[in-house]
Amino acid sequence: MARILIVGATGQLGRELVTACRQQSAEVHALVRPATRRDAARMKPLEEASATIHEGDLSDEASLLRACGGVEFVISAVGGMQVADQAALVRAVKDAKVQRFVPSDFGLDPAASGPGSCALFDAKKAVQESVKAAGIPYTFIHANAFFSYWAFSLGNTRLLPHYDNAFRPSDSIMLLGVLYNGKTEDAAVVVDAGAGSAEPPPTKASVTVGFTISKDGKLVAQAPEQTYDTPAATPGVGPVPLAKYAPGKYLVRMKVRDNLAKKDYTKEAEFVIR
């Protein structure tokens, strides 16, 4: 059974990696920050996956070495704001003699954009070079680009994306989500009395969505819930002015309840105010 450490296991991509590794019968290990470990909602998927928890942080190299020491493979799924902070993780992977390392380098290959085109791509390129210089076995995964970076330009509304999710107090943000494949049920058959024929029954869904913003595990803002009767929808909240928000990192959480399927889903994203 392969032993795999996932760094950033509670993020959007990290949770999917945890699920995929468990489906492959791997032994899942997860590195989580102390504040995250106190967040029951974020820890629940890891508990359900029977993951071995290692408490640590990218800034704590000793904790990284301890976590890497018990596994064969390390996959980093940290967000864009932490891509440049993987230097200590690269050293820990080398010192622990991990068999293969996958850094957080998903999305577009930085070589395709060229130096100086984007700070995030430059950071990814620097990570690639540090991995190669360390002489450790590695795999770089480039899935081209994430659709979320271009979704802002679709339709009649034009929003300016911040690729590193870094904002100033003078900015405002939009919280956006995309829902699809909601469970549906047939409504009552409508009969045309004149012709005596039945029209195809329409389908209805029931999906409830709520957005929250938190900082250091504490709720900062919460939007009223929205309910949709269609299987697909694009819920949104905003613009949200950031003038009253203190500098630091924030977590946006979108909670979705499919009322017909009786299932709950959660998606998260981080942003920072500088």
C-alpha positions as CSV (number, residue, x, y, z in Angstrom):
1,M,0.0,0.0,0.0
2,A,1.5,3.3,-1.1
3,R,1.9,5.9,1.7
4,I,1.2,9.4,0.3
5,L,1.5,12.7,2.1
6,I,-0.8,15.5,0.8
7,V,0.2,19.0,1.7
8,G,-2.8,21.4,1.5
9,A,-5.2,18.5,2.0
10,T,-8.1,20.6,3.2
11,G,-8.2,22.9,0.1
12,Q,-10.3,22.4,-3.0
13,L,-7.8,20.4,-4.9
14,G,-6.4,18.7,-1.8
15,R,-9.7,17.2,-0.9
16,E,-10.1,15.7,-4.3
17,L,-6.6,14.2,-4.1
18,V,-7.4,12.7,-0.7
19,T,-10.5,11.0,-2.2
20,A,-8.6,9.8,-5.3
21,C,-5.8,8.3,-3.2
22,R,-8.2,6.5,-1.0
23,Q,-10.0,5.1,-4.1
24,Q,-6.6,3.7,-5.1
25,S,-6.3,2.1,-1.7
26,A,-3.4,4.3,-0.7
27,E,-2.5,5.1,2.9
28,V,-3.3,8.9,3.1
29,H,-1.3,11.3,5.3
30,A,-2.2,14.9,5.5
31,L,-0.2,18.0,6.7
32,V,-2.5,20.5,8.4
33,R,-1.9,23.7,10.2
34,P,-2.7,23.9,14.0
35,A,-5.6,26.4,13.3
36,T,-7.0,24.0,10.6
37,R,-6.9,21.1,13.0
38,R,-9.3,23.0,15.3
39,D,-11.8,23.5,12.5
40,A,-14.1,20.5,12.7
41,A,-15.7,21.2,9.3
42,R,-12.4,21.3,7.5
43,M,-11.1,18.2,9.3
44,K,-14.2,16.1,8.6
45,P,-13.3,14.9,5.1
46,L,-9.8,13.8,6.4
47,E,-11.4,11.9,9.3
48,E,-13.8,10.2,6.9
49,A,-10.8,9.2,4.7
50,S,-9.0,7.8,7.8
51,A,-6.1,10.0,7.0
52,T,-3.0,10.1,9.3
53,I,-2.7,13.7,10.5
54,H,0.6,15.5,10.7
55,E,0.4,19.0,12.3
56,G,2.8,21.5,10.8
57,D,3.3,24.4,8.4
58,L,5.4,25.3,5.4
59,S,7.3,27.7,7.6
60,D,8.2,24.9,10.1
61,E,10.8,22.8,8.4
62,A,11.1,20.4,11.3
63,S,7.4,19.5,11.1
64,L,7.7,19.0,7.3
65,L,10.6,16.6,7.8
66,R,8.6,14.6,10.4
67,A,5.7,14.3,8.0
68,C,7.8,13.4,5.0
69,G,9.7,10.8,7.0
70,G,6.8,8.3,7.2
71,V,5.8,8.3,3.5
72,E,6.9,7.3,0.1
73,F,5.3,10.0,-2.0
74,V,4.5,13.7,-1.4
75,I,2.0,15.7,-3.3
76,S,1.7,19.5,-2.6
77,A,-1.6,21.1,-3.3
78,V,-1.1,24.4,-1.6
79,G,-2.8,27.4,-3.1
80,G,-1.4,30.1,-5.3
81,M,-0.5,32.3,-2.4
82,Q,1.8,29.6,-1.0
83,V,3.4,28.3,-4.2
84,A,6.5,30.4,-3.5
85,D,6.7,29.0,0.1
86,Q,7.6,25.4,-0.9
87,A,11.4,25.8,-0.5
88,A,11.4,24.2,3.0
89,L,9.2,21.4,1.7
90,V,11.6,20.6,-1.1
91,R,14.5,20.3,1.4
92,A,12.4,18.1,3.7
93,V,11.5,15.8,0.7
94,K,15.2,15.5,-0.1
95,D,16.3,14.9,3.5
96,A,13.6,12.3,4.0
97,K,14.6,10.5,0.8
98,V,11.0,10.5,-0.6
99,Q,10.6,8.4,-3.7
100,R,8.7,11.0,-5.7
101,F,7.6,14.6,-5.2
102,V,4.8,16.4,-7.0
103,P,5.0,20.2,-6.2
104,S,2.0,22.5,-6.4
105,D,2.6,23.5,-10.0
106,F,-0.8,22.7,-11.5
107,G,-2.4,24.8,-14.2
108,L,-0.5,26.4,-17.1
109,D,3.2,25.4,-17.6
110,P,5.1,28.6,-16.7
111,A,7.4,27.9,-19.7
112,A,4.5,28.6,-22.0
113,S,4.0,32.1,-20.6
114,G,7.6,33.3,-20.3
115,P,9.3,35.1,-17.5
116,G,7.8,38.2,-16.1
117,S,4.3,37.6,-17.4
118,C,2.8,36.7,-14.1
119,A,4.2,36.6,-10.5
120,L,2.6,33.2,-9.9
121,F,4.1,31.7,-13.0
122,D,7.5,33.0,-12.0
123,A,7.1,31.5,-8.6
124,K,6.2,28.1,-10.1
125,K,9.3,28.3,-12.4
126,A,11.5,29.0,-9.3
127,V,10.0,25.9,-7.6
128,Q,10.7,23.8,-10.6
129,E,14.3,24.9,-10.7
130,S,14.8,24.2,-6.9
131,V,13.3,20.7,-7.3
132,K,15.6,19.9,-10.2
133,A,18.6,21.3,-8.3
134,A,17.8,19.2,-5.3
135,G,18.1,16.0,-7.4
136,I,15.0,14.4,-6.1
137,P,12.6,12.3,-8.2
138,Y,9.7,14.5,-9.3
139,T,6.7,14.9,-11.5
140,F,5.4,18.2,-12.7
141,I,1.6,18.2,-13.6
142,H,0.4,20.8,-16.0
143,A,-3.4,20.6,-16.6
144,N,-3.3,23.7,-18.8
145,A,-5.3,26.5,-17.2
146,F,-8.0,26.5,-14.5
147,F,-11.3,27.6,-16.0
148,S,-12.0,29.8,-12.9
149,Y,-9.3,32.3,-14.2
150,W,-11.3,33.0,-17.3
151,A,-14.8,32.6,-16.1
152,F,-14.8,36.2,-15.0
153,S,-14.8,37.4,-18.6
154,L,-17.8,35.4,-19.7
155,G,-21.3,36.9,-20.3
156,N,-22.1,40.6,-20.0
157,T,-20.4,41.3,-16.7
158,R,-16.6,41.9,-16.8
159,L,-14.7,41.4,-13.5
160,L,-11.0,41.9,-13.0
161,P,-9.4,38.7,-11.6
162,H,-6.5,38.8,-9.1
163,Y,-4.5,35.7,-10.0
164,D,-2.9,35.5,-6.6
165,N,-6.1,36.4,-4.8
166,A,-4.4,39.4,-3.1
167,F,-6.4,42.6,-2.6
168,R,-6.0,46.0,-1.1
169,P,-8.4,47.5,1.5
170,S,-9.7,49.8,-1.2
171,D,-10.9,46.8,-3.4
172,S,-14.2,45.0,-3.5
173,I,-14.6,41.3,-4.2
174,M,-17.3,39.1,-5.7
175,L,-18.1,35.7,-4.3
176,L,-19.1,33.4,-7.2
177,G,-20.0,29.8,-7.5
178,V,-21.2,27.4,-10.2
179,L,-23.8,24.7,-9.4
180,Y,-24.6,21.8,-11.7
181,N,-26.1,18.3,-11.8
182,G,-28.6,19.1,-8.9
183,K,-31.0,16.2,-8.3
184,T,-34.4,16.8,-10.0
185,E,-37.9,15.4,-9.7
186,D,-40.7,15.5,-12.2
187,A,-43.5,18.0,-11.5
188,A,-47.1,17.0,-12.0
189,V,-48.1,16.2,-15.5
190,V,-49.9,19.0,-17.2
191,V,-52.9,18.0,-19.4
192,D,-54.2,20.0,-22.3
193,A,-58.0,19.7,-21.8
194,G,-58.8,20.8,-25.3
195,A,-56.5,18.3,-27.1
196,G,-56.5,15.7,-24.4
197,S,-52.7,15.3,-24.7
198,A,-50.2,15.4,-21.9
199,E,-47.3,17.8,-22.0
200,P,-43.8,16.6,-21.0
201,P,-43.6,17.1,-17.2
202,P,-41.1,19.8,-16.2
203,T,-38.3,18.9,-13.8
204,K,-37.5,20.9,-10.7
205,A,-34.6,20.9,-8.3
206,S,-34.0,22.4,-4.9
207,V,-30.5,23.6,-4.0
208,T,-29.6,26.0,-1.2
209,V,-26.4,27.9,-1.2
210,G,-24.7,30.0,1.5
211,F,-21.4,32.0,1.5
212,T,-19.3,32.8,4.6
213,I,-16.0,34.7,5.1
214,S,-13.8,33.7,8.1
215,K,-10.4,34.7,9.4
216,D,-8.3,32.6,11.7
217,G,-11.2,30.2,12.2
218,K,-13.6,33.0,13.2
219,L,-16.7,34.0,11.2
220,V,-16.3,37.5,9.8
221,A,-19.3,37.8,7.4
222,Q,-22.2,35.6,6.3
223,A,-24.6,36.1,3.4
224,P,-28.2,35.1,3.4
225,E,-28.9,31.7,1.9
226,Q,-30.1,31.5,-1.7
227,T,-32.3,28.6,-3.0
228,Y,-32.6,27.6,-6.6
229,D,-35.2,25.4,-8.3
230,T,-33.0,24.6,-11.3
231,P,-30.3,21.8,-11.5
232,A,-27.7,24.4,-12.6
233,A,-27.1,27.9,-11.3
234,T,-24.4,30.5,-10.7
235,P,-24.9,32.0,-7.2
236,G,-23.0,35.1,-6.3
237,V,-22.6,37.7,-3.6
238,G,-21.2,41.2,-3.9
239,P,-19.5,43.4,-4.5
240,V,-18.1,43.1,-0.9
241,P,-16.1,46.2,0.1
242,L,-12.9,45.3,1.9
243,A,-12.4,48.7,3.6
244,K,-13.5,47.4,7.0
245,Y,-11.5,44.1,6.8
246,A,-8.1,43.9,8.6
247,P,-5.1,42.8,6.7
248,G,-4.4,39.1,6.6
249,K,-5.6,35.8,5.1
250,Y,-9.3,35.0,4.8
251,L,-11.3,31.9,3.9
252,V,-14.4,32.0,1.7
253,R,-16.6,28.9,2.2
254,M,-19.6,28.1,-0.1
255,K,-21.9,25.5,1.5
256,V,-24.4,23.8,-0.8
257,R,-27.3,21.6,0.2
258,D,-29.0,19.5,-2.4
259,N,-32.4,19.3,-0.7
260,L,-33.7,16.5,-2.9
261,A,-30.6,14.3,-2.8
262,K,-30.1,15.3,0.9
263,K,-26.4,15.8,0.3
264,D,-24.1,18.6,1.5
265,Y,-21.1,20.0,-0.4
266,T,-18.5,22.5,0.6
267,K,-16.1,24.5,-1.6
268,E,-13.4,26.9,-0.2
269,A,-11.1,29.6,-1.5
270,E,-8.6,31.8,0.2
271,F,-7.8,35.5,-0.4
272,V,-5.4,37.9,1.4
273,I,-5.7,41.6,2.1
274,R,-2.4,43.5,2.1
